[in-house]
């Protein structure tokens, strides 16, 4: 009986997807707020 364990690859893929989603949402929030001043940067951090 052979039991191949691909759980490690799946977990690694999920980490990559999670990091990609985090970076993508940060870029989208940055473009939405467009902080050109100190208060704009504070607004970005709140979002």
Order of alpha helices (4+ residues) and beta strands (2+ residues): alpha-alpha
